[in-house]
Amino acid sequence: AVRLVDWLVATEGCDNFRPAAASSLLNSEGLWLSLRRRVLKAWEGIWGSEPLERLLTALLRRLERLGEEGGQQNTKLAGVRSAK
């Protein structure tokens, strides 16, 4: 899962995973399908589509909850840029 998060940060950037953006990704069918397609293209052969979708959804829901918990201002998404 850590490699997936690293890849997401390297390819999508941290701003797309702040609480408000995570909420948008979860609540917009078009944004969700676009992200899902990119993730599946890169990782489906390794993890399979169902586990990937569960992990991605869980990650976005957790990030979304950070905003609801008031942690949005102090939240920083850090990742090792292993995809360089």
N, C-alpha and C positions, 0 to 999 in steps of 0.2 A: 504494500500500500504506500510505503514511503516513496518508492520510485515513481509511482503514479502521481503523487502530490508534487514531487520534484519536477516531473515532466509538465504537469499542468501549470506550475508557476513559470517554468522556462518558456512554454509556448503561449500561454494565455496572459501572463503577467499577474501581479498581485491584486491590482485594482478590480479585476473581474471576480475576485473571491472575497471581497469585503462583504459584510452582512447584507447590505442593501442590494448589492449586485447578485449575491447568492440567492436572495429572495426572488429577484427578477428572473434568474435562470430557472428557478423551480416553478414560477408562476406564469411563464410565457412559453407556450408550446413551441413556437418558432425558435426561441433562444435555446430551450432545452434540446430540441431535436438537432440543432446545429452543433452544440457542444457534444452531445451523445455521439453523433456521427464521427466527429474528429477523434474522440476518445476510442471508439470502437475500431476505427481504421488503424490506429497506432497499437492498440493493446488487445484486441479481441483474440488474436492468435495465441496469446500467452495466457490470458485469464478466462476467456469465454465471455459471451455477452451478458449473461444473467449476473454473475458475480461482479462484473464491472459496473453494471447499472445499479446494483445494490450499494456498492461502495461509493460511487459518485453521488448518488442520492443521499446517502448517510452523511457524506462529507459536506455537501451543500446545506443540508438541514442543520447540521451542527454550526456551520458558519452563520446561517440565518439566525439561529438562536442566540448567538453572541450579541447580535444587535438588539434582540428583544431583552436580553439580560442587562443591557446598558454598557456592554464592554466594547462597543463599536469604536469609541475614541481611542482606547488603549490597545486595540487589536492590531497586530502586525503579522502578516503572513510571511514567513521566512522559509526559504527552501534552498537546497544546494542545487546549483545549476548544472546538473549532470548531463543535460542534453546539449551542451555546447559542442 
